[in-house]
């Protein structure tokens, strides 16, 4: 089999599917939930002891992570269920809904923290026990690095949008936790209390940026955004290369629902072929596409070539008018 072209390899191709992917997603979601809960408790204790707004901002971010991870956990459980009579295409869109919910909650928290950070900058509020805060934020930074790596690795293997969105949250936490840690160290060394409000405001903008990123990703999935044109062109070229018997491949449509790719296309075949032979070639096209996208659900429609309809649509000459 010919290797997929570079354009096709830009999007990470899942290596786990079906029940294996569902189990891996659920395990990663549990880790995310446990990490967010533990970090939330640590930051709550540190915020109470120090009175630091930057730690409070990081705490709110962790609370949002906890809510998001909880939504993800239940959404991934739902998305991992097989198709049924009421959901013939499966439950993968639950992950997109989870991403949308995360974006809304995180976005509101970001706006609140920006306003509170500016208020603190204006009025100035002192903090205590900075060394406790430093220790807690150091632990939080390391934990965020670890869970980001685990979530990204699993999302790459399974194609999970919800886990990828969760990884984005924790990746931003690496920077926000590091920023708060740096601010606390500066306060400990210099005694400049205003740094706390300033860093809290910066962290808030990062939180807001995360919300926008997750919102765009969730909307793309819920609105059935297809693959980029260059990926579709590479797919067509790869199929044509592996199947010289076909005369063309067109009307390729794609969408994602959780880890599953849905794809349908039309393949042009010699009109003199028998029905059985045309079906065999169309099935081979389907299998070739599934070797490139193993998690895909593919439908292939065979068109005779040349097509000689009785009436023509000026915009689509290959299709007969009704």
RAURSUL-V987542 format. One record per helix or strand of 2 or more residues. SS is the DSSP state (@ for helix, = for strand). FROM is the first residue (numbers start at 1). LEN is the number of residues. Records with the same first field share a line. If there is no record, write none. Layout:
SS->FROM-LEN / FROM-LEN
//
This chain:
@->6-4 / 18-33 / 53-27 / 93-31 / 130-29 / 161-30 / 194-29 / 229-14 / 275-18
=->248-10 / 260-11 / 296-10
//
